[in-house]
């Protein structure tokens, strides 16, 4: 039986919308491919690359907790 440990949600889309930043701009600013940012934007990342996360935080001048959120799932 697999236990439900909750879910990690990425809030990058909301932060970018608040700051009027496009995926193209962020990809260029952190020297990453658009596809990488698109996955973060759509909350579709399988494994979190801490280097990418650090670059995003640097460019957006925010903390990891502003982007990554843990939510417990109801059992």
C-alpha positions as CSV (number, residue, x, y, z in Angstrom):
1,X,0.0,0.0,0.0
2,X,1.4,3.4,-1.0
3,X,1.0,6.1,1.6
4,X,-0.2,9.6,0.6
5,X,2.5,11.9,1.7
6,X,1.0,15.1,0.2
7,X,2.0,17.2,-2.8
8,X,4.6,19.8,-3.8
9,X,3.0,22.7,-5.7
10,X,5.0,25.3,-7.7
11,X,3.6,28.8,-7.6
12,X,5.9,30.3,-10.3
13,X,3.0,31.1,-12.6
14,X,1.4,33.3,-9.9
15,X,4.6,35.1,-9.1
16,X,5.4,35.8,-12.8
17,X,1.8,37.1,-13.4
18,X,2.1,39.4,-10.4
19,X,5.4,40.8,-11.8
20,X,4.3,40.8,-15.4
21,X,7.2,38.5,-16.4
22,X,7.0,36.1,-19.4
23,X,8.4,32.6,-19.6
24,X,10.6,33.8,-22.5
25,X,12.1,36.5,-20.3
26,X,12.7,34.3,-17.4
27,X,14.3,31.6,-19.5
28,X,16.7,34.1,-21.0
29,X,17.5,35.7,-17.6
30,X,18.4,32.4,-16.0
31,X,20.1,30.9,-19.1
32,X,17.7,28.0,-19.4
33,X,15.6,26.5,-22.2
34,X,12.0,27.7,-22.5
35,X,10.8,24.1,-22.0
36,X,12.4,24.0,-18.6
37,X,10.6,27.2,-17.5
38,X,7.4,26.0,-19.1
39,X,7.4,22.9,-16.9
40,X,8.0,25.0,-13.8
41,X,5.3,27.4,-14.9
42,X,2.8,24.6,-15.4
43,X,3.7,22.9,-12.1
44,X,4.8,19.9,-14.1
45,X,8.3,19.3,-12.7
46,X,9.1,15.7,-11.8
47,X,12.4,16.5,-10.0
48,X,13.4,19.8,-8.6
49,X,16.7,21.1,-9.9
50,X,18.1,23.2,-7.1
51,X,20.4,25.1,-9.5
52,X,17.4,26.2,-11.6
53,X,15.5,27.1,-8.4
54,X,18.3,29.2,-7.1
55,X,18.6,31.1,-10.5
56,X,14.8,31.7,-10.5
57,X,14.9,33.0,-6.9
58,X,17.9,35.3,-7.8
59,X,16.2,36.8,-10.9
60,X,12.8,37.2,-9.2
61,X,14.4,38.3,-5.9
62,X,12.3,35.9,-3.9
63,X,12.7,33.0,-1.5
64,X,12.2,29.3,-2.2
65,X,9.1,29.3,0.0
66,X,7.6,31.9,-2.4
67,X,7.8,29.3,-5.2
68,X,7.6,25.9,-3.6
69,X,4.7,24.9,-1.4
70,X,3.9,21.7,0.4
71,X,0.3,20.7,0.9
72,X,-1.0,17.7,2.9
73,X,-3.5,15.6,1.1
74,X,-6.6,14.4,2.9
75,X,-6.6,10.6,3.4
